[in-house]
Amino acid sequence: MDDEPMWAADRVVAPTLGFVITIPKTANKFSIKGNHLTLIKGNQFDGRTKTDPHKQVHEFLGICDIFKYRDIENEAVRLMMFPLSLTGEAKTWLDELNEGTIETWDELRTSFISRFFLPALFDRLLGKIRSFSQHENESLTDAWLRMKEMLRNCHGHNLSKSNIIKIFYHGLNEIT
């Protein structure tokens, strides 16, 4: 069998993967600017547990909104560029989705965040908020700014303003 030509042998050939994201046909009429591509590749998300997918999406959209492409909708640009912003486990996740799974930016964003903003991460961030305490020698202003950052990082915390103020107040040291 080793003497047979490659095309004559029964071999299993892995199929070429199709595209997970359906790109609108209008997007075929433009090319991505080099500096746009550089910015996207310089801000890649790898899917590690300590990285925040909400922050990645926010920064990705900020980069995408800098550049405008004539006669091309922002959604098409986002759909084409987002895979380039992924690396490592995140890129593997996207590549393993079924062909044609994603048709809109909202579907892609929702699927991405639900995959990488795990319940354990949410619970850990919410636990840090609920156990907030002012650091030694930390000013009131710095403590408040730190609390606001914690709230920003815990997307969907659903804490009311009054609960946030109570948590903050009870976390302050006696001197403050």
Long-range contacts (C-beta under 8 A, 24 or more apart in sequence): 17-95, 17-99, 18-99, 18-100, 19-99, 19-100, 20-94, 20-95, 20-97, 20-98, 20-99, 20-100, 20-101, 20-102, 21-79, 21-80, 21-82, 21-83, 21-101, 21-102, 21-103, 21-108, 22-79, 22-100, 22-102, 22-103, 23-76, 23-79, 23-80, 24-73, 24-75, 24-76, 24-79, 26-71, 26-72, 26-73, 26-76, 27-72, 27-76, 27-77, 27-79, 27-80, 29-71, 29-72, 30-69, 30-70, 30-71, 30-72, 32-77, 32-80, 32-81, 33-67, 36-63, 36-66, 36-67, 36-81, 37-81, 37-84, 39-63, 39-66, 40-81, 40-84, 40-85, 41-84, 41-85, 43-85, 44-85, 44-86, 44-87, 45-85, 45-86, 45-87, 45-90, 45-116, 46-86, 46-87, 46-88, 46-89, 46-90, 47-86, 47-88, 47-89, 47-90, 47-92, 47-93, 47-116, 48-88, 48-89, 49-118, 49-121, 51-116, 52-117, 52-153, 53-112, 53-113, 53-115, 53-116, 53-117, 54-113, 54-117, 54-153, 54-155, 55-153, 56-85, 57-109, 57-112, 57-113, 60-85, 75-104, 75-105, 78-105, 78-108, 79-104, 79-105, 79-108, 82-108, 82-112, 90-116, 117-155, 122-154, 122-155, 122-156, 125-150, 125-153, 125-154, 125-157, 126-154, 126-157, 128-154, 129-154, 129-157, 129-159, 129-167, 130-167, 131-171, 132-167, 132-168, 132-171, 133-171, 133-172, 133-173, 134-171, 134-172, 134-173, 134-176, 136-173, 140-172, 140-176, 143-168, 143-171, 143-172, 143-176, 144-168, 147-171
